[in-house]
Amino acid sequence: MKPDKYLKNYIAGALVPPESGEYLDNVNPATGKVYSFIPDSDERDVQKAVEAAAKAFPDWSSCGVRKRFRILLRLADIIEQNLEDFALAESEDAGKPVSMAASVDIPRAHENLRFFATAILHFAAESHHMEGEAVNYTLRQPLGVVGCISPWNLPLYLFTWKIAPALATGNCVVGKPSELTPMTAYLLSKACMEAGLPPGVLNIVHGLGPKAGQAIIEHPQVKAISFTGGTSTGRKIAATAAPVFKKLSLELGGKNPNIIFADCDFDQMMVDTLRSSFSNNGQICLCGSRIYVERPLYERFRDEFVKRTQFLKVGDPASPMSDLGALVSKSHMEKVQGYLQLAEVEGGKILCGGTPVEVGGECEGGYFLRPAIIEGLPIECRTNQEEIFGPVVTIQPFDTEEEAIALANGVPYGLASTVWTTNLPRAQRVAERIQAGIVWINCWMLRDLRTPFGGVKHSGVGREGGWEALRFFTEAKNVCMKY
């Protein structure tokens, strides 16, 4: 299953060119060169996709959970069988190491499909007995046509995270992957055809957010929007969708704290803090970009953290020796560099990193940056308040539990957090008081697909994962039967 140079939209079970006949450049971040072209779709392509989805909905929603289960499992198997092709495509598109795509992104994608395919078999309705009078039971029915819009940082991973529960519950989907990383969604189109997914059940429209994405959000037949991306974009989506009462699930930005107490397991903390700081070049909404360390441990942590960060190998994503690949685009790299300059203006000291890396060879024009650690910035500065979404972390000491909690909660975001301590009562106290949708204690990125996922404050609205996702993509109807 190999990528093509000219991608096509997947509408009504077929691969079709955009109505405009226009294409956008798709750049390999590791080389800085155009390597393929994606459809520049608009409202005409979205209209065709919605029509196909609406036509497919009656049969798909009534075919029974076992048929949907079998098709989704078949789709998962095809992705797993073609793991190498998917991983290479993800790496070339996103600039991440092939090893990461092969061990994290693609396995999680097919596991998403398997999880929700199986979960729908066990999605039970509620029943309430009014003694001697009536029985109430709840029907969970699919919404109809829904929109799923996914980001560029974990392309297939997060695209399947949305479409799997939507399809499992009997909805038909119009999806739009990021224009920066469209290739694995295109390969998914081919996998759907091979798996025998009925035409129109899943439609994938490529293109720009303001054109293709906005057309999906505005379309009156699209009943719900599931979106992962930046907070500013989420705000625009809400402004469009809320007045017409579409259901919304918005997983938005993060500025996550990592709180390290002096009694932690130092070695394990160091391993996971390096991961939580710089995995995927810090381009994961769950990365811990603000690190707070109890003062007795601070200097030891700082020196060891700087040393380990400097050992990270930034290089060709195709090389198994590379820990970090390229940032996703030239404009994103410039944004991250702008924040590094701002940090110095705000009084921060860059302890290491922050400089471009000349990789050479095929990667001569790539967007490579050394991971950076910044010290000495107050909580209220922009560097600590705004989402950078790159290989940049700030570090700061704290003296008391109260101070650590205040620092953790001192930003507009509330997606994830990490706490390191062997004092379990303290861990529980801190977890209860942190304003975040996820609290990891003595670990990071340990995910159970059954648990709810999402944030508070400016980090979003609603929850994904487990029963929460199945509930989002269904409408609850109470039936009261008197006897």
Secondary structure, DSSP 8 states (H G I E B T S, - for coil): ----SB--EEETTEEE--TT--EEEEEETTTTEEEEEEE---HHHHHHHHHHHHHHHHHHHHS-HHHHHHHHHHHHHHHHHTHHHHHHHHHHHH---HHHIIIIIHHHHHHHHHHHHHHGGG----EEEETTTEEEEEEEEE-SEEEEE--SSSHHHHHHHHHHHHHHTT-EEEEE--TTS-HHHHHHHHHHHHHT--TTSEEE--S-IIIIIHHHHH-TTEEEEEEES-HHHHHHHHHHHGGGT-EEEEE----EEEEE-TTS-HHHHHHHHHHHHHGGGG-STT-EEEEEEEHHHHHHHHHHHHHHHHH--B--TTSTT-SB---S-HHHHHHHHHHHHHHHHTT-EEEE--SB----GGGTT---B--EEEES--TTSHHHHS---SSEEEEEEE-SHHHHHHHHT-SSEESEEEEE-S-HHHHHHHHHHS-SSEEEES-SS---TTS-B--EETTEES-BSHHHHHHHTEEEEEEEEE-
